[in-house]
Amino acid sequence: MNRPTDTAFGRLQARLQIDTPLGAFLGEQRIALLEAIGLQGSIARAAKVVGLSYKAAWEAVDDMNNLSTEALVLRVAGGPRGGGTTLTAHALRLIAFYRALQAEHQATLQRLQQVLAGPAQAVPADDALAYRRLLHRFSLQTSARNQFVGTVQRVLADEVEARVWLDLGSGLTLEALVTTESAERLKLGQDQEVHALVKSGAVGLWGPEGERPEGLNHYPGEITRCAWGQRKADITVALAGHHLQATSVLSVACARDLGLTPGGQIVVGFRPADVLLAVAA
């Protein structure tokens, strides 16, 4: 069997449609109609923009309103400006969700197309399972339980190492130490979104008043969960003033010495060198 090529496929395009048990809910044309209504303030004018008849546009709006958990389009009759049509906050959120999902869908297809255009031995042409495994890698999950998402504040690099500071929001900062080669490969730059991963075994715990090594990322918090094994304890901490949480796995002896119990105050910390960084492909 001949292997599909980039030329044979052309440019792979994502066609995304969201269905419900009662029928089609959202697709490209309906999203475009909602966007046009938001800009035009009129279903009639929006219908012309997207190439629908007035009747078809009204039916689509009625259908979406009926299938949605909240109204998407509100019609205002009369008034100083003669009435009009507006989108609800729920509609704006739905449009943003659809466009984000569409962008991720398209990005996945583009990565797959690179494989299709690559060496023939990369994935057998007729091996559906191999392609499924490939797609799964695009949404790979990690065993690192401490996962933080932030934007790059600053990168300070020399010939070998790069220090990267991430803004996690609400005034929380995380420092990572990676090789300069890795920073260049990830193309780390100002305001770029980055995922920071830290294994639970690399996260230490200290009492609020206890001494701790210098140069750590450290954050005060409250213990929300303690799981005790024969040799190890698994501790979950909610970081003070944030929605974030961190987990630490340490010896039972150390955990008992610290007197760890749910509701207790604690400081979590980890070295910048123990942070792994990841960016979307």
C-alpha positions in Angstrom: 0.0 0.0 0.0 1.4 3.4 -0.9 2.0 5.8 2.0 -0.1 9.0 2.0 2.0 12.1 1.4 1.7 15.8 2.1 1.0 16.3 -1.6 -1.8 13.7 -1.6 -3.5 15.2 1.4 -2.9 18.9 0.7 -3.2 21.0 3.9 -5.1 19.1 6.6 -8.0 21.3 7.8 -10.0 20.9 11.0 -13.7 20.8 10.7 -15.1 21.0 14.2 -18.8 20.4 15.1 -20.3 20.1 18.6 -23.4 17.9 18.7 -26.0 17.2 21.4 -28.4 14.2 21.7 -31.1 16.5 20.2 -29.1 17.5 17.1 -26.2 19.7 15.9 -25.4 22.5 18.2 -22.4 24.4 17.0 -20.3 24.4 13.9 -18.2 26.9 12.0 -21.2 28.5 10.3 -23.2 29.0 13.5 -20.2 30.4 15.3 -19.6 32.8 12.4 -23.2 33.8 12.6 -23.0 34.5 16.4 -19.8 36.6 15.8 -21.5 38.5 13.0 -24.5 39.2 15.3 -22.2 40.5 17.9 -20.6 42.9 15.4 -23.7 43.9 13.4 -26.3 44.0 16.2 -28.8 42.5 13.8 -29.7 39.0 12.7 -30.7 40.3 9.2 -27.3 42.0 8.6 -25.4 39.1 10.2 -27.2 36.7 7.8 -25.9 38.6 4.8 -22.3 38.6 6.2 -22.2 34.8 6.6 -24.3 34.0 3.4 -27.5 32.8 5.0 -31.0 33.6 4.2 -32.8 35.7 6.8 -35.1 32.7 7.6 -32.2 30.3 7.9 -30.4 32.7 10.3 -33.5 33.0 12.5 -33.9 29.3 12.6 -30.3 28.7 13.5 -30.6 31.3 16.4 -33.7 29.7 17.7 -32.1 26.2 17.5 -29.0 27.3 19.4 -31.1 29.1 22.1 -33.2 26.0 22.5 -30.2 23.6 22.8 -28.1 25.8 25.0 -28.3 25.7 28.8 -28.5 29.5 28.7 -29.7 32.0 26.1 -27.2 33.0 23.5 -29.0 35.7 21.6 -31.3 38.4 23.0 -33.7 40.4 20.8 -34.6 43.9 21.9 -37.7 45.4 20.2 -38.2 49.1 19.8 -36.3 51.7 21.9 -34.4 54.8 20.9 -32.4 52.9 18.3 -35.2 50.8 16.9 -34.3 47.6 18.8 -31.7 45.1 17.8 -30.0 41.8 18.7 -27.2 41.3 21.3 -25.1 38.3 22.4 -25.2 37.2 26.0 -22.1 36.7 28.2 -22.7 32.9 27.8 -22.5 33.3 24.0 -19.2 35.1 24.2 -17.8 32.4 26.4 -19.0 29.7 24.0 -17.5 31.5 21.0 -14.1 31.8 22.8 -14.3 28.1 23.8 -15.1 27.0 20.3 -12.3 29.1 18.7 -9.8 27.8 21.3 -10.8 24.2 20.7 -10.7 24.7 16.9 -7.1 26.1 17.2 -6.0 23.1 19.2 -7.7 20.8 16.8 -5.9 22.4 13.8 -2.6 22.4 15.6 -2.8 18.7 16.2 -3.6 18.1 12.5 -0.6 20.2 11.5 1.7 18.1 13.7 0.2 15.0 12.2 0.8 16.3 8.7 4.5 16.8 9.5 4.6 13.1 10.3 2.8 12.2 7.1 5.3 14.2 5.1 8.3 12.8 6.9 10.2 9.5 6.4 8.1 6.6 5.5 9.3 4.5 8.4 8.0 7.0 10.9 4.5 5.5 11.0 3.2 2.7 8.7 0.6 4.0 6.2 -2.0 1.4 7.1 -1.4 1.2 10.9 -4.3 2.9 12.5 -3.2 1.9 16.0 0.2 3.6 15.4 -1.5 6.8 14.4 -3.7 6.7 17.5 -0.6 6.3 19.6 0.9 9.3 17.8 -2.1 11.5 18.5 -2.1 10.4 22.2 1.4 11.7 22.5 0.2 15.2 21.5 -1.9 15.2 24.7 0.7 13.3 26.9 0.1 13.5 30.6 3.0 13.4 33.1 3.5 11.6 36.4 4.8 14.8 38.0 2.0 15.8 40.3 3.1 19.3 40.9 2.2 21.1 37.7 2.1 24.9 37.5 1.3 27.1 34.5 2.9 30.6 34.3 4.2 33.2 31.9 7.9 33.9 31.4 9.0 37.1 33.2 12.7 36.9 32.6 15.4 34.6 31.2 19.0 35.0 32.3 21.4 32.7 30.5 25.1 32.1 30.1 26.9 29.6 27.9 25.6 26.6 29.9 22.7 27.4 32.2 19.6 29.5 32.0 17.5 30.8 34.9 13.9 31.3 34.1 11.4 33.2 36.2 7.7 32.5 35.8 4.7 34.5 36.9 2.1 32.1 38.3 -0.4 34.8 39.0 -1.5 36.7 42.1 2.1 37.7 42.8 3.5 34.2 42.9 6.8 33.6 41.1 8.6 30.4 40.3 12.3 30.1 39.3 13.6 27.2 37.1 17.2 26.3 36.2 17.6 24.6 32.9 20.4 24.3 30.4 20.8 27.1 27.9 20.4 24.6 25.1 17.0 23.6 26.5 15.9 27.2 26.9 16.8 27.9 23.2 15.1 24.7 22.0 11.9 25.7 23.9 12.3 29.3 22.5 11.6 30.7 25.9 10.7 34.4 25.7 8.9 37.2 27.5 5.2 36.5 28.3 5.3 33.0 26.8 3.1 30.4 28.6 5.1 27.6 30.2 4.3 24.5 32.2 6.5 23.9 35.2 6.6 20.3 36.5 8.1 19.2 39.9 8.1 15.6 41.2 6.6 15.2 44.6 9.8 13.6 45.9 11.7 16.8 45.2 9.3 19.0 47.3 10.4 19.6 50.8 8.4 20.7 53.8 9.4 23.1 56.7 7.7 24.5 59.7 6.7 28.2 59.3 9.5 29.3 61.6 12.0 26.6 60.6 15.3 27.2 58.8 15.4 26.2 55.2 18.2 26.2 52.5 18.8 29.3 50.5 17.9 29.6 46.8 14.6 27.6 47.0 11.2 28.3 45.6 9.3 28.4 48.8 5.6 29.1 49.5 3.6 29.1 52.7 0.4 27.0 52.8 -2.0 24.9 54.7 -2.0 21.1 54.8 -5.2 19.8 53.3 -4.5 16.1 53.1 -2.2 13.5 54.7 -1.9 10.0 53.4 0.2 7.6 55.4 2.0 4.6 54.0 4.4 2.2 55.8 7.5 4.1 54.7 6.3 7.3 53.0 3.8 10.0 53.7 1.9 11.9 50.9 1.1 15.5 51.9 -1.0 17.9 49.9 -0.7 21.7 50.7 -2.9 24.5 49.5 -0.7 27.5 48.8 -1.7 30.5 50.9 -3.8 33.1 49.0 -3.9 31.0 45.8 -5.9 28.3 44.1 -2.7 26.3 43.6 -1.7 23.3 45.6 1.5 21.3 45.9 2.2 17.7 47.0 5.2 16.3 48.8 6.2 12.7 49.4 8.6 12.3 52.3 9.5 9.7 54.9 7.0 8.9 57.6 9.6 9.7 60.2 10.2 13.2 58.8 6.5 13.8 58.5 5.9 12.8 62.1 8.8 14.9 63.3 7.1 17.9 61.6 3.8 17.0 63.3 2.0 17.2 60.0 -1.8 17.1 60.2 -4.6 18.6 58.0 -5.1 22.2 58.8 -1.5 22.8 59.9 0.6 25.6 58.5 3.6 24.6 56.5 6.1 25.9 54.0 6.7 23.9 50.8 10.0 24.4 48.8 12.0 22.9 45.9 15.2 23.8 44.1 15.0 25.6 40.7 17.1 22.7 39.3 14.3 20.3 40.1 11.8 22.1 37.9 11.1 20.7 34.4 9.7 23.2 31.8 7.4 22.3 29.0 5.7 24.4 26.2 3.0 23.6 23.7 4.3 22.2 20.5 
